[in-house]
Amino acid sequence: MLHPAGWPRPRGYANGVSARGRLVFVAGQIGWNEHGALAGPDVVSQARQALRNVVAVLREAGARPEHLVRLTWYVTSRGAYLEAAKPLGEAYREVIGAHYPAMSAVEISALMEPGAVVEIEATAVVPDEEPGR
């Protein structure tokens, strides 16, 4: 994790990440389940499911949440995102754990899927050689 000297420590994300290994790119995931239904109408339920979807794609590549180096969140309401900060953090830790890669959140006017309020893109790096493996 990269934290320039003198900067305040970020909460819930890293300012930067340096990694070597095999890159895994995860397309934007929305909060729909394996049946194509949205997990709920709100940002928390959809974000929790979108994060589960990110983890499922990582697993397909032999990667785990701790290999994440970047997440980009696209939300349709900055206000709803900020109001839900605490439960979003809880959902994040439930699915990803206490691993905080570089992150950005961007408010957009709409997502392509009707009813979707959050979409999460991810990049992971699986180390060439993992310690203890």
N, C-alpha and C positions, 0 to 999 in steps of 0.2 A: 504494500500500500504506500502511496506517495503522499506525503504531507509536508509541504514547504515549512521551513523553520519560521516561527513567529506567527503562523496562521492559526486561527482557532481550530480545534479538532472538530471535524464534521460529525454530525449525529445521524446515523442511519445510512450513510454512504461514504465512499472514499473519494478524495479529490482526484486520485489517479491510481492506476494499477500497472505494474510491469510484470510480464509473464513470458515464458518460453514454452513452446509445445505445439500441439495440434489444435488448430482453431475450429470452433463449432459456432455456426451462425444460426440463430433461431429466429424464424420469421415472426412478425407481430402476432401475438396470441391474444384472443379475446376470451371473455368469460363463458364460453359455451362448453358443455360437457360432451361426453362421447356420443350422445344422441343428437347433438347439434342444437340443444336448447340452452339459452342463457341461464346462468346460475341464479339470477335474480335481477331486479331492476336497478339496484344501487351499486355504487362504486366498490364497496367493500366485498360484497359477495362475488361480483364479477372479477375483481382483482385477485381474490383468493383462487378462483378457478383458473384465471389466466396464468397465475404463478404455477399452479399444479400442471397446467399444460406445458409451460416452459420446462419444468422438471421432467415431464414425460418425454419431451423431445430430446433433452439432454441425455436421458437414460438410453435412448435409441443410439446415441453416439458413444456410449460408454463413459459419459461424463456425469458429474454430480453437481449439486448446487454450489459447493465450495470452489468449483472451477469457473464460476461466473466472474467475468472481469468488467462487464458493462450491462446495464439495463436502461432502456429508454421507455418511459411511461408516456402514453398519449392519453389525455383525459379531455372529456367534453365539457367539464365544468371545474374550473380552478376552485371555486367556492366549495363545491361538494368534496373535492379532493382534500382541501385544507380542513374543512369541518370534520372529516373522517380520519384525520391524521393518526389518532391513537388506535382505533380499530384497524386501520390499514397496517400500522406497524405490527400489531398483534398477528394479523393474517400473514404478513410477510415472514415473521419469525416462526410461525407455525409451519409454513411450507418450506422456506429457504433456510431457516436457522439464523444463527448470529454471524452470518457472513454478509458483508456490505461492500459490494463492488462500486465502481464509478457509476453514478446514476444521474439521469436527467429526467425531468418531468416537463411536458409541453402541453399547453392547452390548445385544443383544436376545435373547429366549429362542429365537426361531426366525424363519425367513423363510417366505414362502408356498410357494415352490418346494422340494419335497423335495430334500435334498442341497446346497442353496445355503447357503454360509456367509458371504457378503458381498454387500451391495447398495450401490450408489453412486448418489446423486442429485446433479445438477449444476445450477448456474445460470451463465449466461454473459451478457456484455453486449458486443454488437458496436458499436464506436464509430460515431457519426454520420459522422465523416470520419476515416479512418485516415491517418496521416502517410505520405507517399510513394505514395499510391494515387490 
